[in-house]
Amino acid sequence: MKYMMKTDIYDKERKLILRRELREYIAAANPLSGEERKELYEWVASGHSVHTNPYLLCDDSGYIMDFIEGVRVGNDMCANPSNYILGGSVSVL
């Protein structure tokens, strides 16, 4: 029973942290389209941070891209794959 209570507390704290992170991210982010905003809320609601992306895309310096940047680059990669083959500016973990 004690373990379950600690897990519940951890889950609540994690959700609070993710929501705070989301609010700060939206306040500081460039304008988001309605679809991007919806995807971002779903990403965070599923327990992920706004500072990660579903494709595990990294920038030139090797740091993982945030959600919006990752989704935008991922969508562009699908639309223009030749831009990312051999010497492109994005790497996948």
DSSP file (Angstrom, degrees, kcal/mol; ACC not computed):
  #  RESIDUE AA STRUCTURE BP1 BP2  ACC     N-H-->O    O-->H-N    N-H-->O    O-->H-N    TCO  KAPPA ALPHA  PHI   PSI    X-CA   Y-CA   Z-CA
    1    1 A M     >        0   0    0      0, 0.0     4,-2.1     0, 0.0     5,-0.2   0.000 360.0 360.0 360.0 -43.0    0.0    0.0    0.0
    2    2 A K  H  >  +     0   0    0      1,-0.2     4,-2.3     2,-0.2     5,-0.2   0.903 360.0  52.6 -61.5 -40.0    2.8    2.4    0.9
    3    3 A Y  H  > S+     0   0    0      1,-0.2     4,-2.3     2,-0.2    -1,-0.2   0.915 108.1  50.5 -61.5 -43.0    4.5    1.8   -2.5
    4    4 A M  H  > S+     0   0    0      1,-0.2     4,-2.4     2,-0.2    -1,-0.2   0.894 109.6  50.8 -63.3 -39.4    1.3    2.5   -4.3
    5    5 A M  H  X S+     0   0    0     -4,-2.1     4,-2.3     2,-0.2    -1,-0.2   0.912 110.2  49.2 -65.6 -42.0    0.8    5.8   -2.4
    6    6 A K  H  X S+     0   0    0     -4,-2.3     4,-2.5     1,-0.2    -1,-0.2   0.895 111.0  50.5 -64.0 -39.2    4.4    6.9   -3.3
    7    7 A T  H  X S+     0   0    0     -4,-2.3     4,-2.7     2,-0.2    -2,-0.2   0.909 109.6  50.6 -64.6 -42.1    3.8    6.0   -6.9
    8    8 A D  H  X S+     0   0    0     -4,-2.4     4,-2.3     2,-0.2    -2,-0.2   0.908 111.4  47.9 -61.4 -42.3    0.6    8.1   -6.9
    9    9 A I  H  X S+     0   0    0     -4,-2.3     4,-2.5     2,-0.2    -2,-0.2   0.918 111.7  50.1 -64.7 -43.4    2.4   11.0   -5.4
   10   10 A Y  H  X S+     0   0    0     -4,-2.5     4,-2.7     1,-0.2    -2,-0.2   0.928 110.8  49.5 -60.3 -45.7    5.3   10.7   -8.0
   11   11 A D  H  X S+     0   0    0     -4,-2.7     4,-2.3     1,-0.2    -1,-0.2   0.904 111.7  48.4 -61.7 -42.2    2.8   10.6  -10.8
   12   12 A K  H  X S+     0   0    0     -4,-2.3     4,-2.2     2,-0.2    -1,-0.2   0.917 113.0  47.7 -64.4 -43.4    0.9   13.7   -9.6
   13   13 A E  H  X S+     0   0    0     -4,-2.5     4,-2.4     2,-0.2    -2,-0.2   0.908 111.2  51.0 -64.7 -41.4    4.2   15.6   -9.2
   14   14 A R  H  X S+     0   0    0     -4,-2.7     4,-2.7     1,-0.2    -2,-0.2   0.919 109.8  49.8 -62.2 -43.8    5.4   14.5  -12.6
   15   15 A K  H  X S+     0   0    0     -4,-2.3     4,-2.4     1,-0.2    -1,-0.2   0.903 110.8  50.2 -62.4 -40.9    2.1   15.7  -14.2
   16   16 A L  H  X S+     0   0    0     -4,-2.2     4,-2.3     2,-0.2    -1,-0.2   0.912 111.4  48.3 -62.8 -42.5    2.4   19.0  -12.4
   17   17 A I  H  X S+     0   0    0     -4,-2.4     4,-2.6     1,-0.2    -2,-0.2   0.925 112.2  48.7 -63.9 -44.6    6.0   19.5  -13.6
   18   18 A L  H  X S+     0   0    0     -4,-2.7     4,-2.3     1,-0.2    -2,-0.2   0.887 111.5  49.6 -64.5 -38.8    5.0   18.6  -17.2
   19   19 A R  H  X S+     0   0    0     -4,-2.4     4,-2.5     2,-0.2    -1,-0.2   0.906 111.8  48.2 -65.8 -41.1    2.1   21.0  -17.1
   20   20 A R  H  X S+     0   0    0     -4,-2.3     4,-2.4     2,-0.2     5,-0.2   0.924 111.6  50.2 -63.6 -44.1    4.3   23.8  -15.8
   21   21 A E  H  X S+     0   0    0     -4,-2.6     4,-2.4     1,-0.2    -2,-0.2   0.903 110.1  51.2 -58.9 -42.9    6.9   23.1  -18.4
   22   22 A L  H  X S+     0   0    0     -4,-2.3     4,-2.7     2,-0.2     5,-0.2   0.924 109.4  49.1 -62.0 -46.9    4.2   23.2  -21.1
   23   23 A R  H  X S+     0   0    0     -4,-2.5     4,-2.1     1,-0.2    -2,-0.2   0.926 114.0  45.9 -60.0 -45.3    2.9   26.6  -19.9
   24   24 A E  H  X S+     0   0    0     -4,-2.4     4,-1.7     1,-0.2    -1,-0.2   0.888 113.0  50.6 -64.9 -39.5    6.4   28.0  -19.9
   25   25 A Y  H  X S+     0   0    0     -4,-2.4     4,-2.0    -5,-0.2    -2,-0.2   0.922 111.0  47.1 -65.4 -45.8    7.2   26.5  -23.3
   26   26 A I  H  < S+     0   0    0     -4,-2.7    -1,-0.2     1,-0.2    -2,-0.2   0.891 111.2  52.0 -64.9 -39.2    4.0   27.9  -25.0
   27   27 A A  H  < S+     0   0    0     -4,-2.1    -1,-0.2    -5,-0.2    -2,-0.2   0.851 119.6  35.1 -64.5 -33.8    4.6   31.3  -23.5
   28   28 A A  H  < S+     0   0    0     -4,-1.7    -2,-0.2    -5,-0.2    -1,-0.2   0.634 100.0  98.0 -95.8 -15.7    8.2   31.4  -24.9
   29   29 A A  S  < S-     0   0    0     -4,-2.0     3,-0.1    -5,-0.1    -3,-0.0  -0.255  80.3-101.5 -76.2 158.3    7.6   29.5  -28.1
   30   30 A N        -     0   0    0      1,-0.2    -1,-0.1    -2,-0.0    -2,-0.0  -0.270  67.7 -63.1 -62.9 164.1    7.1   31.0  -31.6
   31   31 A P        -     0   0    0      0, 0.0     2,-0.4     0, 0.0    -1,-0.2  -0.244  58.4-146.3 -54.9 138.4    3.5   31.0  -32.7
   32   32 A L        -     0   0    0     -3,-0.1     2,-0.1    -6,-0.1    -6,-0.0  -0.838   9.5-123.3-107.6 143.6    2.1   27.5  -33.0
   33   33 A S     >  -     0   0    0     -2,-0.4     4,-2.6     1,-0.1     5,-0.2  -0.366  33.3-106.2 -73.4 165.6   -0.5   26.3  -35.5
   34   34 A G  H  > S+     0   0    0      1,-0.2     4,-2.2     2,-0.2     5,-0.1   0.893 122.4  49.6 -60.1 -40.4   -3.6   24.8  -34.2
   35   35 A E  H  > S+     0   0    0      2,-0.2     4,-2.6     1,-0.2    -1,-0.2   0.903 110.8  49.4 -66.8 -41.8   -2.4   21.3  -35.2
   36   36 A E  H  > S+     0   0    0      2,-0.2     4,-2.6     1,-0.2    -2,-0.2   0.914 111.1  49.8 -62.7 -42.8    1.0   21.8  -33.6
   37   37 A R  H  X S+     0   0    0     -4,-2.6     4,-2.5     2,-0.2    -2,-0.2   0.920 111.4  48.8 -61.9 -43.7   -0.7   23.0  -30.3
   38   38 A K  H  X S+     0   0    0     -4,-2.2     4,-2.2     1,-0.2    -2,-0.2   0.933 112.9  47.1 -62.0 -46.8   -3.0   19.9  -30.3
   39   39 A E  H  X S+     0   0    0     -4,-2.6     4,-2.4     1,-0.2    -1,-0.2   0.887 111.3  52.5 -62.4 -38.9   -0.1   17.5  -31.0
   40   40 A L  H  X S+     0   0    0     -4,-2.6     4,-2.4     2,-0.2     5,-0.2   0.929 109.3  48.0 -63.6 -46.1    2.0   19.2  -28.2
   41   41 A Y  H  X S+     0   0    0     -4,-2.5     4,-2.7     1,-0.2    -1,-0.2   0.907 113.0  48.8 -61.5 -41.4   -0.8   18.9  -25.7
   42   42 A E  H  X S+     0   0    0     -4,-2.2     4,-1.4     2,-0.2    -1,-0.2   0.891 110.0  52.4 -64.9 -39.0   -1.3   15.2  -26.6
   43   43 A W  H  <>S+     0   0    0     -4,-2.4     5,-1.7     2,-0.2    -2,-0.2   0.927 114.2  41.5 -61.6 -46.9    2.5   14.6  -26.3
   44   44 A V  H ><5S+     0   0    0     -4,-2.4     3,-2.0     1,-0.2    -2,-0.2   0.895 110.8  56.5 -70.4 -39.7    2.6   16.1  -22.8
   45   45 A A  H 3<5S+     0   0    0     -4,-2.7    -1,-0.2     1,-0.3    -2,-0.2   0.792 101.1  59.0 -62.4 -26.6   -0.6   14.4  -21.7
   46   46 A S  T 3<5S-     0   0    0     -4,-1.4    -1,-0.3    -5,-0.2    -2,-0.2   0.413 129.8 -95.3 -84.8   4.2    1.0   11.1  -22.6
   47   47 A G  T < 5S+     0   0    0     -3,-2.0     2,-0.2     1,-0.3    -3,-0.2   0.599  81.5 129.2 100.7  13.0    3.8   11.8  -20.1
   48   48 A H      < -     0   0    0     -5,-1.7    -1,-0.3     1,-0.0     2,-0.2  -0.657  55.8-115.5-101.6 157.3    6.5   13.3  -22.3
   49   49 A S    >   -     0   0    0     -2,-0.2     3,-1.3     1,-0.1   -31,-0.1  -0.570  17.7-127.3 -85.1 151.4    8.5   16.5  -21.9
   50   50 A V  T 3  S+     0   0    0      1,-0.3    17,-2.9    -2,-0.2    18,-0.3   0.650 107.6  69.8 -68.7 -14.4    8.2   19.4  -24.3
   51   51 A H  T 3  S+     0   0    0     15,-0.3     2,-0.3    16,-0.1    -1,-0.3   0.241  95.7  60.9 -91.3  13.0   12.0   19.2  -24.5
   52   52 A T    <   -     0   0    0     -3,-1.3    15,-0.1     4,-0.0    18,-0.1  -0.851  69.9-146.2-128.3 167.9   11.9   15.9  -26.4
   53   53 A N    >   -     0   0    0     -2,-0.3     3,-1.3     4,-0.1    14,-0.1  -0.960  24.2-118.8-136.4 156.6   10.4   14.8  -29.7
   54   54 A P  T 3  S+     0   0    0      0, 0.0    -1,-0.0     0, 0.0    13,-0.0   0.669 112.6  51.1 -69.4 -15.7    8.9   11.6  -31.0
   55   55 A Y  T 3  S-     0   0    0      2,-0.1    38,-0.2    38,-0.0    16,-0.0   0.480 101.8-128.5 -98.8  -3.9   11.5   11.1  -33.7
   56   56 A L    <   +     0   0    0     -3,-1.3    37,-1.8     1,-0.2     2,-0.2   0.848  46.0 172.8  56.2  37.0   14.5   11.5  -31.3
   57   57 A L  E     -A   92   0A   0     35,-0.2     8,-2.9     8,-0.1     2,-0.3  -0.535  14.7-160.0 -77.5 141.3   15.9   14.1  -33.7
   58   58 A C  E     -AB  91  64A   0     33,-2.8    33,-1.4     6,-0.3     6,-0.2  -0.851  12.4-124.0-118.9 155.9   19.1   16.0  -32.6
   59   59 A D    >   -     0   0    0      4,-2.7     3,-1.9    -2,-0.3    32,-0.1  -0.212  46.5 -80.5 -86.0-175.0   20.5   19.3  -33.9
   60   60 A D  T 3  S+     0   0    0      1,-0.3    30,-0.1    29,-0.2    -1,-0.1   0.800 129.9  54.6 -58.5 -30.9   24.0   19.8  -35.2
   61   61 A S  T 3  S-     0   0    0      2,-0.1    -1,-0.3     1,-0.0     3,-0.1   0.497 119.3-107.9 -85.0  -2.2   25.5   20.0  -31.7
   62   62 A G  S <  S+     0   0    0     -3,-1.9     2,-0.3     1,-0.3    -2,-0.1   0.443  74.9 133.6  93.8   0.2   24.0   16.6  -30.8
   63   63 A Y        -     0   0    0      1,-0.1    -4,-2.7    -5,-0.0    -1,-0.3  -0.645  63.5-106.6 -85.6 141.3   21.3   17.9  -28.4
   64   64 A I  B     -B   58   0A   0     -2,-0.3    -6,-0.3    -6,-0.2     2,-0.1  -0.402  37.0-118.3 -65.9 139.0   17.8   16.5  -28.8
   65   65 A M        -     0   0    0     -8,-2.9    -9,-0.1     1,-0.1    -8,-0.1  -0.400  27.8-107.6 -74.8 153.1   15.4   19.0  -30.4
   66   66 A D     >  -     0   0    0     -2,-0.1     4,-2.6     1,-0.1   -15,-0.3  -0.210  42.3 -92.1 -71.5 175.1   12.3   20.2  -28.5
   67   67 A F  H  > S+     0   0    0    -17,-2.9     4,-2.7     1,-0.2     5,-0.2   0.932 121.5  43.0 -59.0 -54.2    8.9   18.9  -29.6
   68   68 A I  H  > S+     0   0    0    -18,-0.3     4,-2.7     1,-0.2     5,-0.2   0.923 116.4  47.2 -63.5 -45.7    7.9   21.6  -32.0
   69   69 A E  H  > S+     0   0    0      1,-0.2     4,-2.6     2,-0.2     5,-0.2   0.919 114.1  49.0 -61.3 -42.7   11.3   21.8  -33.7
   70   70 A G  H  X S+     0   0    0     -4,-2.6     4,-2.7     2,-0.2    -2,-0.2   0.902 112.6  46.5 -63.1 -42.7   11.4   18.0  -34.0
   71   71 A V  H  X S+     0   0    0     -4,-2.7     4,-2.7    -5,-0.2     5,-0.2   0.911 113.1  49.5 -67.8 -42.0    7.9   17.7  -35.5
   72   72 A R  H  X S+     0   0    0     -4,-2.7     4,-2.1    -5,-0.2    -2,-0.2   0.930 115.2  43.2 -62.9 -44.9    8.6   20.5  -37.9
   73   73 A V  H  X S+     0   0    0     -4,-2.6     4,-2.7    -5,-0.2    -2,-0.2   0.913 113.3  52.8 -67.0 -41.9   11.9   19.0  -39.1
   74   74 A G  H  X S+     0   0    0     -4,-2.7     4,-1.7    -5,-0.2    -2,-0.2   0.913 110.6  47.0 -59.0 -43.5   10.3   15.5  -39.1
   75   75 A N  H  X S+     0   0    0     -4,-2.7     4,-1.9     1,-0.2    -1,-0.2   0.900 113.0  49.1 -64.7 -40.5    7.5   16.8  -41.4
   76   76 A D  H  X S+     0   0    0     -4,-2.1     4,-3.2     1,-0.2    -2,-0.2   0.869 107.0  56.1 -66.8 -36.1   10.0   18.5  -43.6
   77   77 A M  H  < S+     0   0    0     -4,-2.7    -1,-0.2     1,-0.2    -2,-0.2   0.885 109.0  47.1 -62.6 -37.8   12.1   15.3  -43.8
   78   78 A C  H  < S+     0   0    0     -4,-1.7    -1,-0.2    -5,-0.2    -2,-0.2   0.889 117.6  42.0 -69.3 -38.7    9.0   13.5  -45.1
   79   79 A A  H  < S+     0   0    0     -4,-1.9    -2,-0.2     1,-0.2    -1,-0.2   0.844 131.9  21.5 -77.3 -34.3    8.2   16.2  -47.6
   80   80 A N    ><  +     0   0    0     -4,-3.2     3,-1.6    -5,-0.1     4,-0.3  -0.547  66.2 163.2-134.5  67.6   11.8   16.8  -48.8
   81   81 A P  G >  S+     0   0    0      0, 0.0     3,-1.7     0, 0.0     4,-0.3   0.795  71.1  67.3 -61.7 -28.8   13.9   13.7  -48.0
   82   82 A S  G >  S+     0   0    0      1,-0.3     3,-0.6     2,-0.2    -5,-0.1   0.753  90.9  64.0 -65.1 -22.3   16.8   14.7  -50.3
   83   83 A N  G <  S+     0   0    0     -3,-1.6     6,-0.3     1,-0.2    -1,-0.3   0.682 107.8  41.7 -70.9 -16.8   17.6   17.7  -48.1
   84   84 A Y  G <  S+     0   0    0     -3,-1.7     2,-0.5    -4,-0.3     4,-0.4   0.290  88.8 102.8-117.3   7.8   18.5   15.3  -45.2
   85   85 A I  S <  S-     0   0    0     -3,-0.6    -3,-0.0    -4,-0.3     0, 0.0  -0.820  88.1  -4.2 -98.4 131.6   20.5   12.6  -47.0
   86   86 A L  S    S+     0   0    0     -2,-0.5    -1,-0.2     1,-0.1     0, 0.0   0.966 140.1   6.3  54.2  91.3   24.3   12.6  -46.8
   87   87 A G  S    S+     0   0    0     -3,-0.2    -1,-0.1     1,-0.1    -2,-0.1   0.662  87.5 153.0  87.9  17.1   25.4   15.7  -44.9
   88   88 A G        -     0   0    0     -4,-0.4    -4,-0.2     2,-0.2    -1,-0.1  -0.100  55.4-110.8 -68.9 178.6   22.1   17.1  -43.8
   89   89 A S  S    S+     0   0    0     -6,-0.3     2,-0.4     2,-0.0   -29,-0.2   0.268  91.3  71.2 -98.7  11.7   21.8   19.1  -40.6
   90   90 A V        -     0   0    0     -6,-0.1     2,-0.3   -31,-0.1   -31,-0.2  -0.980  57.1-166.8-130.4 139.2   19.9   16.6  -38.5
   91   91 A S  E     -A   58   0A   0    -33,-1.4   -33,-2.8    -2,-0.4     2,-0.4  -0.920  14.5-137.6-122.2 154.5   20.9   13.4  -37.0
   92   92 A V  E      A   57   0A   0     -2,-0.3   -35,-0.2   -35,-0.2   -36,-0.1  -0.911 360.0 360.0-110.4 134.2   18.7   10.6  -35.4
   93   93 A L              0   0    0    -37,-1.8   -36,-0.1    -2,-0.4   -37,-0.1   0.504 360.0 360.0 -65.3 360.0   19.7    8.9  -32.2
